[in-house]
Amino acid sequence: MSLRDSLDLIRTVRPEAGTSALEHEIMAERAASLGAAEQRVAKAVAALASAAGDRSDCLVQARKAVWEYFVQRELIGFRKHNDVIQELKIPPEVLAGLGAMGKHL
């Protein structure tokens, strides 16, 4: 049975439940996507921290991952990032380059 079939069945029993089920699926997808973006940030920050020598590529990748993560957070309503900056230990050198990121991505 597909999601559409399930929603049609739910609507026949309780019409308002169909919308609720769809909203639940959307929220679950947002959470999974945000979690994946957070993992990309953690991986990029770790790669930057362990990089030796020329770190410019790692810095670019970390800035890109953080910028994308922040944009995704803002799209779902999270406007403040201070907590995740501390939690993910995003270094100031990564944050310093975010203002220009939107122009280059």
N, C-alpha and C positions, 0 to 999 in steps of 0.2 A: 504494500500500500504506500503510495507516495504521500508527501506532505500535503499536497493539494487535496488528495482524496480524504486524508485525515481531517483537514480543515473543513471540507464540505460536510463530512459526517458530524463534526462538532457543531457546525452552524445550524444543522437541522435540529439538534437537541437543544442547544443554547447558543443563539446567534452571537451574543457578545463574547463567548469563549473562543470563537474562531480568531478574532482580532487579538485576543489575549495570547493565544498560542503562537501566533505570528510574531507578536512583540517579544515574546520569550525567546524565540529563535533568533531574532535580530539582536537582542541583548547578549545572547550566548555567543554569537558570531563576533560582536564587538569586543567582548571580553577576551575571546581567543586571539583575535587579531592584535589587540593591545598587548596581551601577554607575549606574543611572538615578537612584536616590536621592542618590548622591554628586553627580551632575551638578546636581540641583535645589538642593543645598546650595551648590555653587560659584556657581551663578547667583544665588541669593538673597543670598549674602555679597557678591558683586560689585555687585548692585543697591543694597545697603545702603551699601557703600563709596562709590558714586558719587552717592548721594542728597544733595540739597541742601535746606535748609529743614527742613520737618517730615518726619522720618524714621520716624515711629511705624509707619506701614503696612509699610515695608520691614523694620523690626525685628521686627514680628509675623510676617511671612512667613519671615524668616530663622530665627527661633526655631522656627517650625512645621516647616520643612524639616529643621533640625538634629535636633529632637526625633524626628521620624519616622525619620530616618537612624539615629540612635543606637538606637532601639527595634528597627529591622530588623537592625542589626549584632548586638545582644544576642540576638535570636531565633535567629540562626545560630551563636552561640557566641563572638562577639567582645565581651568584657566591658570592655576598656580602650580608651579613645578618645583618649588623649594624642597618639598619632602622627597621627591624622587631624585633630585640632584644629590641630596645627601645620602639617600639609601643606596643609589647606584654608584656613588663616589665619582661623579662626573667632574673631571678636573677643570679648573678655570680656563686653561688653554683651549679646551673644547668649546666651552660656553662663549669665549671671547669671539669666536668666528661665526657664531650662529646668525648674527644680524644680516650677513651678506649671503647666507646659504640659499635663500629663496630665489635669488637672482641667477644662481648657477645650476639649479636642479630642474 
